[in-house]
Amino acid sequence: MRRLLVVVDMQNDFIDGALGTKEALAIVEAAKEKIRSYRVSDVFATLDTHGEDYMDTQEGRFLPVPHCVKGSGGWMLRPDIAELLENARIYEKPTFGSTKLAEDIREISKREDIEIELIGLCTDICVVSNALMLKAYMPEVPISVDASCCAGVTPEKHAAALETMRSCQITVR
C-alpha cells in the first residue's frame, strides 16, 4: 500500500508570524522528521494563500488578522520545511481545505491502494478541514493524523479537533 503525506500550511505566519504559537514552534522538528520519513514523490503540501483584500473577505471578517498574503514573508514555508518540500506537490488554497488536493489524491486512489497521513497547522482549522474533505472524497481510504506533528490555535482547540476527526473515522496517532 502506498503511503501519502499531506503537510498542511507549515508557513511562517502560522509558526512564528502573525498567527504563530509556542505550540506551532514546538512541532517543527517532529514535522521535519515525519516529512523525511516519506519519499518526496508521496508528499503533498498546502499553502494558505490570501490576497491584499483579505480583510474584505468572509474569513477576514471572522479572523481579522492579515496573514499568508501571497508573496509576503509570512506566506512562505518555513525555510527548513521548504527545503524538505522542494520537490513535493504544493497546493495554494484560498480557504481552509483544498478541493484540488482531494481531487488529485482521489485520482491516485483509483489506480492503487493508498493511505493518507496529515500533519501541520492549524489542527482545528485547516488540518481538520483537509482531513474531512479527503474522507468525504475517499471514504474507504485509511486516513490518519499525527497529533505530535500538529498544533491548534490553542491546546484545547487542538484536542477538540482531534476528537472530531476520531468521530469521523480518522485515526489519530
Order of alpha helices (4+ residues) and beta strands (2+ residues): beta-alpha-alpha-beta-alpha-alpha-beta-alpha-beta-alpha-beta-alpha-beta
